């Protein structure tokens, strides 16, 4: 058997694989859409990411994933077509999904809902997770507690003790009483403005320091400079100010004292032990999530927080950088999940390919034998392939580094139309006609194994079909390019001439 015959046999097999691959691709897409494999796999993958692969935390991970999916940002990603026909089709798909889950005894990952998004961007996931953990709300609550404690215990209480001592020394019980009440009212207004969201933390720090400086100026104006108690009072105010706002930038130092670090915020969402002390400022704002937070997720969040702390010392940017780290963590997890989905899809495509091969009796061994010994079948297939404008496709692919998806789809559609014409006009070595089955049985008479040879042929065909129609389309163009570069076989030329005469 010469090289031209080998190429013709290869073209015949590739052509059949292409024809069956088009059918298999459509079948797999229909099944995937009806059973919502992509959306379900995404939900499973997010649960696995939150649980960290730990089966002990799977229930907590499911509850947390359900909270993420119920958020408006993720819920809005589940687009569903509107209209009577669209709703009717969707209801049919939902019924099919329920029947599938009943037979396979699998749970509905969407809970009470019937569908979910097939894709969630990393930004949407990270933002939703931060909103679910309520880190920004916890940050504000901690700042409020610390600010209240600062104003009462570290400013007003020491000032009251200092003034009490000064009044006893100078014998004036009402000394700076009005100024102290004005300071207390001003600081209370600073706290209320921050609590109601009128001012930010930086403005709060500036206003607190400004009020202290104003109170010190009033004290200098009212108190006589000759008394040592007055000088002690002024030194006491300076020491008090340095304690609450240390460093070169007093406002920045005060902000650092008030604002919690990322590690402190994460400790607030960590499930606490029963024996853990509830005293302290952080215990007052501990957040209780709906269900226990997965242990592996806690460790992952702490590792991400350590990365953020290594990158920046500023507390203001930590939440923003933490969200970026969450996005990268999600992307890495979804990349691994995508590999799992592709492997699972490959198994499904192989099963679909084998099922199609069995239904149409596409035995690779028999097809190769018929294409080798039957010149008429081989020639009919080659003539059909010659109808495809592969030269234009090859030239268009050579102009670009990679063919566009739209161009490839158009080529596959054109080839699919030609395939339908060929299957109706020519008798390919597939099918279950009595003559074909008899010939197939004769060829299997010398098969030494107890398992029929066609079974192995079906498996080979199914694996080949599972590689996809685009793969065989590319292979078809390459083989045709090799074949057209050489001289046209004499047998093929004679056959073409006889066919023309007829």
C-alpha positions as CSV (number, residue, x, y, z in Angstrom):
1,X,0.0,0.0,0.0
2,X,1.6,3.2,-1.2
3,X,1.7,6.6,0.5
4,X,-1.2,8.1,-1.6
5,X,-3.4,5.3,-0.4
6,X,-2.4,5.8,3.2
7,X,-3.2,9.5,2.9
8,X,-6.6,8.7,1.4
9,X,-7.4,6.2,4.2
10,X,-6.3,8.8,6.7
11,X,-8.5,11.4,5.1
12,X,-11.5,9.0,5.1
13,X,-11.1,8.3,8.8
14,X,-10.6,12.0,9.6
15,X,-13.7,12.8,7.6
16,X,-15.8,10.3,9.5
17,X,-14.4,11.5,12.8
18,X,-15.3,15.1,11.8
19,X,-18.8,14.1,10.9
20,X,-19.4,12.3,14.2
21,X,-17.5,15.0,16.1
22,X,-20.0,17.6,14.9
23,X,-22.8,15.5,16.3
24,X,-21.0,14.8,19.5
25,X,-20.2,18.4,20.1
26,X,-23.9,19.4,19.7
27,X,-25.0,16.5,21.9
28,X,-22.6,17.4,24.7
29,X,-23.5,21.1,24.5
30,X,-27.2,20.2,24.8
31,X,-26.6,17.9,27.8
32,X,-24.4,20.4,29.5
33,X,-27.0,23.1,29.1
34,X,-29.9,21.0,30.2
35,X,-28.1,19.7,33.3
36,X,-26.3,23.0,34.0
37,X,-22.9,21.4,34.4
38,X,-20.9,24.6,34.2
39,X,-23.0,26.4,36.8
40,X,-23.1,23.4,39.2
41,X,-19.3,22.8,38.8
42,X,-18.7,26.5,39.6
43,X,-20.7,26.2,42.8
44,X,-19.0,23.0,43.8
45,X,-15.6,24.6,43.1
46,X,-16.3,27.6,45.3
47,X,-17.4,25.3,48.1
48,X,-14.2,23.3,47.7
49,X,-12.2,26.6,47.7
50,X,-13.8,27.8,50.9
51,X,-13.5,24.4,52.6
52,X,-9.9,24.0,51.4
53,X,-10.5,20.3,50.6
54,X,-11.4,19.5,54.2
55,X,-14.5,17.3,54.4
56,X,-15.0,18.4,58.0
57,X,-15.7,21.9,56.9
58,X,-17.9,21.1,54.0
59,X,-21.1,22.1,55.8
60,X,-19.7,25.5,56.9
61,X,-18.4,26.0,53.3
62,X,-21.8,25.3,51.8
63,X,-23.5,27.8,54.1
64,X,-20.9,30.4,53.3
65,X,-21.2,29.7,49.6
66,X,-25.0,30.0,49.8
67,X,-24.6,33.4,51.5
68,X,-22.3,34.5,48.7
69,X,-24.7,33.3,46.0
70,X,-27.6,35.1,47.7
71,X,-25.8,38.5,47.6
72,X,-27.1,40.9,44.9
73,X,-23.8,41.1,43.0
74,X,-23.6,37.4,42.4
75,X,-27.4,36.9,42.0
76,X,-27.4,39.5,39.2
77,X,-24.9,37.4,37.2
78,X,-27.5,34.7,36.7
79,X,-29.1,36.1,33.5
80,X,-32.2,34.3,32.3
81,X,-34.1,35.1,29.1
82,X,-37.5,36.5,29.4
83,X,-40.7,35.7,27.4
84,X,-43.2,33.0,27.3
85,X,-41.1,30.6,25.1
86,X,-38.0,31.3,27.2
87,X,-39.7,30.6,30.5
88,X,-41.4,27.5,29.1
89,X,-38.0,26.2,27.9
90,X,-36.4,27.0,31.3
91,X,-39.1,25.1,33.1
92,X,-38.6,22.1,31.0
93,X,-34.8,22.3,31.7
94,X,-35.6,22.6,35.4
95,X,-37.7,19.4,35.3
96,X,-35.0,17.6,33.5
97,X,-32.5,18.7,36.1
98,X,-34.7,17.5,38.9
99,X,-35.1,14.1,37.3
100,X,-31.4,13.9,36.7
101,X,-30.6,14.7,40.4
102,X,-33.3,12.2,41.5
103,X,-31.7,9.4,39.4
104,X,-28.1,10.3,40.3
105,X,-29.0,11.1,43.9
106,X,-27.2,14.3,43.9
107,X,-28.2,17.5,45.7
108,X,-29.3,20.7,44.2
109,X,-26.3,22.9,44.8
110,X,-28.4,26.0,44.3
111,X,-30.7,25.2,47.2
112,X,-34.2,26.5,46.7
113,X,-33.3,28.0,43.4
114,X,-33.1,26.2,40.1
115,X,-30.1,27.8,38.5
116,X,-27.0,29.8,39.1
117,X,-24.3,31.8,37.2
118,X,-21.9,29.9,35.0
119,X,-19.1,32.4,35.6
120,X,-18.3,34.7,38.5
121,X,-15.5,37.3,38.0
122,X,-12.8,37.4,40.7
123,X,-13.7,41.0,41.6
124,X,-17.3,40.1,42.2
125,X,-16.3,37.1,44.4
126,X,-13.8,39.1,46.5
127,X,-16.1,42.0,47.0
128,X,-19.0,39.7,48.0
129,X,-16.8,37.7,50.4
130,X,-15.6,40.9,52.1
131,X,-19.2,42.1,52.4
132,X,-20.2,38.7,53.8
133,X,-17.4,38.8,56.3
134,X,-18.4,42.5,57.0
135,X,-14.8,43.6,57.5
136,X,-15.5,47.2,56.7
137,X,-18.4,47.3,59.2
138,X,-16.2,45.6,61.8
139,X,-13.5,48.2,61.1
140,X,-15.8,51.0,61.7
141,X,-17.2,49.4,64.9
142,X,-13.7,48.9,66.3
143,X,-12.8,52.5,65.5
144,X,-16.0,53.7,67.3
145,X,-15.1,51.7,70.4
146,X,-11.5,52.9,70.5
147,X,-12.5,56.5,69.8
148,X,-15.0,56.4,72.6
149,X,-12.5,55.0,75.0
150,X,-9.9,57.5,73.8
151,X,-12.1,60.5,74.5
152,X,-13.4,59.3,77.8
153,X,-10.5,57.4,79.4
154,X,-7.4,58.9,77.8
155,X,-8.5,62.5,77.4
156,X,-11.4,63.6,79.6
157,X,-10.5,61.5,82.7
158,X,-6.8,62.5,82.9
159,X,-7.8,66.1,82.2
160,X,-10.4,66.0,85.0
161,X,-7.8,64.6,87.5
162,X,-5.3,67.2,86.4
163,X,-7.7,70.1,86.8
164,X,-8.8,68.7,90.2
165,X,-5.2,68.9,91.4
166,X,-4.7,72.3,89.9
167,X,-7.9,73.6,91.5
168,X,-6.9,72.3,94.9
169,X,-3.6,73.9,94.6
170,X,-4.9,77.3,93.5
171,X,-8.0,77.2,95.7
172,X,-10.4,77.8,92.8
173,X,-13.0,75.1,92.4
174,X,-14.5,76.4,89.2
175,X,-11.1,76.9,87.4
176,X,-11.5,76.1,83.6
177,X,-14.8,74.5,84.3
178,X,-16.6,76.1,81.3
179,X,-13.6,75.3,79.0
180,X,-13.6,71.7,80.1
181,X,-17.4,71.3,79.4
182,X,-16.9,72.9,76.0
183,X,-14.1,70.5,75.3
184,X,-16.3,67.5,76.3
185,X,-19.1,68.7,74.1
186,X,-16.8,69.3,71.2
187,X,-15.3,65.8,71.5
188,X,-18.7,64.3,71.8
189,X,-19.7,66.0,68.5
190,X,-16.6,64.6,66.9
191,X,-17.6,61.1,67.9
192,X,-21.2,61.5,66.7
193,X,-20.1,62.9,63.4
194,X,-17.9,59.9,62.8
195,X,-20.6,57.5,64.0
196,X,-23.1,59.0,61.6
197,X,-20.7,59.0,58.7
198,X,-20.4,62.8,58.4
199,X,-16.6,62.7,58.8
200,X,-13.8,60.3,58.1
201,X,-11.1,59.0,60.4
202,X,-8.5,61.5,59.2
203,X,-10.8,64.4,60.0
204,X,-11.6,62.9,63.4
205,X,-7.9,62.8,64.3
206,X,-7.3,66.4,63.1
207,X,-10.4,67.7,65.0
208,X,-9.4,65.9,68.3
209,X,-5.9,67.4,68.2
210,X,-7.3,70.8,67.3
211,X,-9.7,70.7,70.3
212,X,-6.8,69.7,72.6
213,X,-4.6,72.6,71.3
214,X,-7.5,75.0,71.7
215,X,-8.1,73.9,75.3
216,X,-4.4,74.3,76.0
217,X,-4.4,77.8,74.6
218,X,-7.4,78.7,76.8
219,X,-5.6,77.3,79.8
220,X,-2.5,79.5,79.1
221,X,-4.7,82.6,78.8
222,X,-6.6,81.9,82.0
223,X,-3.9,80.6,84.3
224,X,-1.2,82.8,85.8
225,X,2.3,82.0,84.5
226,X,3.9,82.6,87.9
227,X,2.6,79.6,89.6
228,X,4.5,76.3,89.3
229,X,1.1,74.4,89.2
230,X,0.3,76.2,86.0
231,X,3.5,75.1,84.4
232,X,2.9,71.6,85.6
233,X,-0.6,71.8,84.0
234,X,0.8,72.9,80.7
235,X,3.4,70.1,80.8
236,X,0.7,67.6,81.6
237,X,-1.3,68.7,78.6
238,X,1.7,68.3,76.4
239,X,2.5,64.9,77.7
240,X,-1.2,63.8,77.3
241,X,-1.1,65.0,73.6
242,X,2.1,63.2,72.9
243,X,0.6,60.0,74.4
244,X,-2.4,59.9,72.1
245,X,-0.6,61.2,69.0
246,X,3.1,60.1,69.0
247,X,5.5,60.4,66.1
248,X,6.4,63.1,63.6
249,X,2.9,63.3,62.2
250,X,0.6,63.5,65.2
251,X,-2.6,63.0,63.1
252,X,-1.2,59.8,61.5
253,X,-0.1,58.5,64.9
254,X,-3.6,58.9,66.2
255,X,-5.1,57.2,63.2
256,X,-2.8,54.2,63.7
257,X,-4.0,53.9,67.3
258,X,-7.7,54.1,66.4
259,X,-7.7,51.9,63.2
260,X,-7.5,48.1,63.7
261,X,-5.0,46.1,61.6
262,X,-6.1,43.5,59.2
263,X,-5.1,40.7,61.5
264,X,-7.2,42.2,64.3
265,X,-10.2,42.3,62.0
266,X,-9.8,38.7,61.0
267,X,-9.6,37.7,64.6
268,X,-13.0,39.1,65.1
269,X,-14.6,36.7,62.6
270,X,-12.8,33.7,64.1
271,X,-15.1,31.5,66.1
272,X,-14.2,32.1,69.7
273,X,-13.7,29.4,72.3
274,X,-16.2,29.2,75.2
275,X,-13.4,29.8,77.6
276,X,-12.2,32.9,75.7
277,X,-12.4,36.1,77.6
278,X,-15.1,38.5,76.4
279,X,-13.5,41.5,78.0
280,X,-11.6,44.1,76.0
281,X,-12.5,46.5,73.2
282,X,-12.4,43.9,70.4
283,X,-14.7,41.5,72.3
284,X,-17.4,44.2,72.2
285,X,-17.7,44.1,68.4
286,X,-17.0,40.4,67.7
287,X,-18.9,39.4,64.6
288,X,-21.0,36.2,64.6
289,X,-21.4,34.7,61.1
290,X,-24.3,32.5,60.1
291,X,-22.6,29.3,60.8
292,X,-19.0,28.4,61.7
293,X,-16.3,29.8,59.4
294,X,-14.3,27.0,57.8
295,X,-11.0,26.4,59.5
296,X,-9.1,26.1,56.3
297,X,-10.6,29.4,55.1
298,X,-9.4,31.1,58.3
299,X,-5.9,29.9,57.6
300,X,-6.0,31.0,54.0
301,X,-7.3,34.4,55.0
302,X,-4.5,34.8,57.6
303,X,-1.9,33.9,55.0
304,X,-3.3,36.4,52.6
305,X,-3.3,39.0,55.4
306,X,0.4,38.3,56.1
307,X,1.2,39.0,52.4
308,X,-0.7,42.3,52.7
309,X,1.2,43.3,55.8
310,X,4.5,42.5,54.1
311,X,3.6,44.7,51.1
312,X,2.4,47.8,53.1
313,X,2.6,49.3,56.5
314,X,-0.3,51.7,56.0
315,X,-3.6,50.5,57.6
316,X,-5.7,52.5,55.1
317,X,-4.6,50.4,52.1
318,X,-4.7,47.0,53.8
319,X,-8.4,46.2,52.9
320,X,-7.9,47.3,49.3
321,X,-4.8,45.1,48.9
322,X,-6.5,42.3,50.8
323,X,-9.3,42.4,48.2
324,X,-6.7,42.1,45.4
325,X,-5.1,39.1,47.2
326,X,-8.5,37.5,47.5
327,X,-9.0,38.0,43.7
328,X,-5.7,36.3,42.9
329,X,-6.5,33.5,45.4
330,X,-9.9,33.0,43.7
331,X,-8.3,33.0,40.2
332,X,-5.8,30.3,41.2
333,X,-8.5,28.2,42.7
334,X,-10.7,28.6,39.6
335,X,-7.7,27.7,37.3
336,X,-7.4,24.4,39.2
337,X,-11.2,23.9,39.0
338,X,-11.1,24.6,35.3
339,X,-8.7,21.8,34.9
340,X,-11.0,19.4,36.8
341,X,-13.9,20.5,34.6
342,X,-12.0,19.9,31.4
343,X,-11.0,16.4,32.6
344,X,-14.6,15.6,33.6
345,X,-15.8,17.0,30.2
346,X,-13.3,14.9,28.5
347,X,-14.7,11.8,30.1
348,X,-18.2,12.8,29.2
349,X,-17.2,13.5,25.6
350,X,-15.5,10.1,25.4
351,X,-18.7,8.4,26.6
352,X,-20.8,10.4,24.2
353,X,-18.4,9.5,21.4
354,X,-18.6,5.8,22.2
355,X,-22.4,6.0,22.4
356,X,-22.6,7.6,19.0
357,X,-20.1,5.1,17.6
358,X,-22.2,2.2,18.9
359,X,-25.5,3.7,17.5
360,X,-24.1,4.2,14.0
361,X,-21.8,1.2,14.2
362,X,-18.7,3.4,13.5
363,X,-16.0,0.7,13.9
364,X,-12.6,2.2,13.2
365,X,-11.0,-1.1,12.3
366,X,-13.8,-1.9,9.9
367,X,-13.7,1.6,8.4
368,X,-10.0,1.4,7.9
369,X,-10.3,-2.0,6.2
370,X,-13.1,-0.8,3.8
371,X,-11.3,2.4,2.9
372,X,-8.2,0.3,2.2
373,X,-9.7,-2.4,0.0
374,X,-12.7,-0.6,-1.5
375,X,-11.5,2.1,-3.9
376,X,-15.0,3.3,-4.7
377,X,-15.7,4.2,-1.1
378,X,-12.3,5.8,-0.7
379,X,-12.8,7.9,-3.9
380,X,-16.2,9.1,-2.9
381,X,-15.0,10.4,0.4
382,X,-12.0,12.1,-1.3
383,X,-14.3,13.7,-3.9
384,X,-16.5,15.0,-1.1
385,X,-13.6,16.5,0.8
386,X,-12.3,18.1,-2.5
387,X,-15.6,20.1,-2.5
388,X,-14.5,21.9,0.7
389,X,-12.6,25.2,-0.2
390,X,-9.6,24.2,1.9
391,X,-7.2,26.3,-0.1
392,X,-9.0,29.5,0.9
393,X,-9.1,28.3,4.5
394,X,-5.4,27.4,4.5
395,X,-4.4,30.7,3.0
396,X,-6.6,32.6,5.5
397,X,-5.0,30.7,8.4
398,X,-1.5,31.4,7.0
399,X,-2.2,35.1,7.1
400,X,-2.8,35.1,10.8
401,X,-1.0,33.4,13.6
402,X,-4.2,31.9,14.9
403,X,-7.5,31.5,13.1
404,X,-10.4,33.5,14.5
405,X,-13.2,31.7,16.3
406,X,-15.8,33.1,14.0
407,X,-13.9,32.0,10.9
408,X,-13.5,28.5,12.4
409,X,-17.2,28.3,13.2
410,X,-18.1,29.3,9.7
411,X,-15.7,26.7,8.3
412,X,-17.2,24.0,10.5
413,X,-20.7,25.0,9.5
414,X,-19.8,24.8,5.8
415,X,-18.2,21.4,6.3
416,X,-21.2,20.2,8.3
417,X,-23.5,21.0,5.4
418,X,-21.2,19.0,3.1
419,X,-21.1,16.1,5.5
420,X,-24.9,15.9,5.5
421,X,-24.9,15.8,1.7
422,X,-22.2,13.1,1.6
423,X,-24.0,10.9,4.1
424,X,-27.1,11.0,2.0
425,X,-25.4,10.6,-1.4
426,X,-22.7,8.0,-0.6
427,X,-22.6,4.8,1.4
428,X,-19.9,5.2,4.0
429,X,-18.5,2.2,6.0
430,X,-20.8,3.0,8.9
431,X,-24.3,2.0,9.8
432,X,-26.3,-1.2,10.6
433,X,-27.4,-2.4,7.2
434,X,-27.6,-6.2,6.9
435,X,-24.9,-6.2,4.2
436,X,-22.5,-4.1,6.3
437,X,-23.1,-6.3,9.4
438,X,-22.5,-9.5,7.4
439,X,-19.2,-8.1,6.1
440,X,-18.2,-7.0,9.5
441,X,-18.9,-10.4,10.9
442,X,-16.8,-12.1,8.2
443,X,-13.8,-9.8,9.0
444,X,-14.2,-10.6,12.7
445,X,-14.1,-14.4,12.1
446,X,-10.3,-14.6,12.6
447,X,-10.3,-12.3,15.7
448,X,-8.5,-14.2,18.5
449,X,-10.0,-12.5,21.5
450,X,-13.3,-13.5,23.1
451,X,-14.4,-9.8,23.0
452,X,-15.8,-8.8,19.6
453,X,-13.4,-6.7,17.6
454,X,-16.0,-4.1,16.9
455,X,-16.2,-3.2,20.6
456,X,-12.6,-2.1,20.4
457,X,-13.3,-0.3,17.2
458,X,-16.2,1.6,18.8
459,X,-13.9,2.6,21.7
460,X,-11.3,3.9,19.3
461,X,-13.9,5.8,17.4
462,X,-15.3,7.3,20.6
463,X,-11.9,8.4,21.8
464,X,-11.2,9.9,18.4
465,X,-14.6,11.7,18.2
466,X,-14.1,13.1,21.8
467,X,-11.1,15.1,20.5
468,X,-13.5,17.5,18.9
469,X,-14.6,18.6,15.5
470,X,-12.1,21.5,15.5
471,X,-9.2,19.2,16.1
472,X,-10.2,17.0,13.1
473,X,-10.9,20.0,11.0
474,X,-7.4,21.2,11.6
475,X,-6.0,17.7,10.9
476,X,-8.1,17.5,7.7
477,X,-6.5,20.8,6.4
478,X,-3.0,19.6,7.3
479,X,-3.4,16.2,5.6
480,X,-5.0,17.8,2.6
481,X,-2.1,20.2,2.4
482,X,0.4,17.3,2.5
483,X,-1.6,15.4,-0.1
484,X,-1.9,18.4,-2.5
485,X,1.8,19.1,-2.4
486,X,2.6,15.8,-4.2
487,X,1.5,14.4,-7.6
488,X,-2.1,13.2,-7.9
489,X,-2.3,9.4,-7.7
490,X,-2.8,7.7,-11.1
491,X,-5.6,5.5,-9.7
492,X,-7.5,8.6,-8.5
493,X,-7.0,10.3,-11.9
494,X,-8.4,7.2,-13.7
495,X,-11.3,7.0,-11.4
496,X,-12.1,10.7,-11.9
497,X,-11.9,10.3,-15.7
498,X,-14.3,7.3,-15.6
499,X,-16.6,9.2,-13.3
500,X,-16.6,12.1,-15.7
501,X,-17.4,9.9,-18.7
502,X,-20.3,8.3,-16.8
